[in-house]
Amino acid sequence: MKLYSEENEMIKINKKRFLVTLLILLVIGTITLFTTGFVIGHKAAHAKSDTYDDLRAFTRALELIKSNYVEDPTNKELIQGAIRGMISSLDPHSSYMSERAFKEINMDIKGEFQGVGIQIGIKNQQLTVISPIEDTPADRAGIAAGDKILKINDEWTKDMSIEDAVDRMRGPKNTQVRLLIHREGWDKPKDFTITRAVIKVQSVKSRMLDGDIGYVKIIQFQGKTAKDVDSALRKLEDKGMKRLVLDMRNNPGGLLDSSVEVSSLFMPKDKLVVYIQGRRKDDRKDFLSAGVSSVREYPVVVLVNTGSASASEIVAGALQDSKRAVIMGTQTFGKGSVQTVFPLDGNTGMRLTTAKYYTPSGRSIQNVGIAPDIEVKLPKIKDPKNGEAAHMIVREKDLERHLKNETVKDPVKKPKEKAGEDEIVLETVPKDDKEDIQLQKAIELLKTGDIFKNLPKKEPVAENKEKS
């Protein structure tokens, strides 16, 4: 969810393999040019000629800048800027990674980083707060979902990429960053000076609910999330839990492997959890459930909403397709793409979208998300009260340059009915269980016994064209 979600979908940092693969591709391309006959060879030569023409134009632009620009930028600055611009022309989840951001990958996996603690995204071409992370410097300073970030320190954020914004807001603990914020209803923007800290995102929370019903909330999918979930389940089982609410609302995602491991806690061994499909048909990779000491077989209701993205959608889709759980809430975010991190020279890197992922039945999540078995909508608000955690309503399909879903048609956009339709709208999960409509509906369903009884029938899933 970019929407900055502090996530690395799938990390494969292997510079040697990357360079070897690139070399092989170049060799194959040369062999193809000389051995596939006149027509194919002509096309390959034409493509090669187009590439050289484009590179010639790039070299010409570089020479003109170096010889005529009013200042004297270094080659490194220009080349990094070119790479950054090239990657930013792709989908919203591919990005250039600065040296510091590249070094912090392992911190993100551990759910720990140094910064202010907010999730950000681009809304109507403006850097916008999606949600402050609970009990972080940004949260305590009063930053709220829907706030527009106009400046970071002395730099305006207009045309600033999410990765650049994150890079500027992160930094060593006990250092400060200034944010110029505009909020709907304010007469003028306000300055916030926030002291950075070590942000530790707790992955799992759990407790007993009504009677023998347990509750586990997964906040983000990190390296140890599956172990934390398993530990939480064991403690709840010791307390007599026989039914479970698995809450993944406003979970921005995280590690793909972690989502597979969590799904494995509820599925038999060697069942398909998710598969990823790259550009070529032979690029498919299946992820199967791992064997665990004890697979849970009790009834499970999974809560999701528009803030549930990526890895949380994988778990919801796997448990839904396998009829292992009932999914309740609202349509999820729809981030169905996989990012791979590649190293670049100078200790920098790039996060590149390399595949899309599909549920066991072949559904692409991209741009569509997971539709709940039972829809229960959250209350929509414009201004959160009493410290409620609010989440801006935005989905993958709302992001600029989002990838298409080849299995479904893009929904036709409805014409705007009124001027205020672009106003920021938030949804909030009430802190009081009794006011949490979705949670209460989940408890009610679990108490009925057969949670799958009387579920609305769904249309059969069309076969995925890319499935091999």
Sequence and secondary structure as in RCSB ss.txt:
>XXXX:A:sequence
MKLYSEENEMIKINKKRFLVTLLILLVIGTITLFTTGFVIGHKAAHAKSDTYDDLRAFTRALELIKSNYVEDPTN
KELIQGAIRGMISSLDPHSSYMSERAFKEINMDIKGEFQGVGIQIGIKNQQLTVISPIEDTPADRAGIAAGDKIL
KINDEWTKDMSIEDAVDRMRGPKNTQVRLLIHREGWDKPKDFTITRAVIKVQSVKSRMLDGDIGYVKIIQFQGKT
AKDVDSALRKLEDKGMKRLVLDMRNNPGGLLDSSVEVSSLFMPKDKLVVYIQGRRKDDRKDFLSAGVSSVREYPV
VVLVNTGSASASEIVAGALQDSKRAVIMGTQTFGKGSVQTVFPLDGNTGMRLTTAKYYTPSGRSIQNVGIAPDIE
VKLPKIKDPKNGEAAHMIVREKDLERHLKNETVKDPVKKPKEKAGEDEIVLETVPKDDKEDIQLQKAIELLKTGD
IFKNLPKKEPVAENKEKS
>XXXX:A:secstr
  S  S  SB    HHHHHHHHHHHHHHHHHHHHHS HHHHHHHHHHHHHHHHHHHHHHHHHHHHHHHSSS   H
HHHHHHHHHHHHHTS TT EEE HHHHHTHHHHHHTEEEE  EEEEEETTEEEEEEE TTSHHHHHT  TT EEE
EETTEE TT  HHHHHHHH  STT EEEEEEE TT SS EEEEEE EEEE   EEEEE STTEEEEEE  B TTH
HHHHHHHHHHHHHTT  EEEEE TT   B HHHHHHHHHTTS TT EEEEEE SSGGG EEEE    SS   S E
EEEE TT  THHHHHHHHHHHTTSSEEEES      EEEEEEEEGGGEEEEEEEEEEE TT  B TTT    SEE
    EESS  TT  EEE   GGGSTT    TTS         SGGGGS  EEE  SSGGG HHHHHHHHHHHTS 
TTTT          TT  
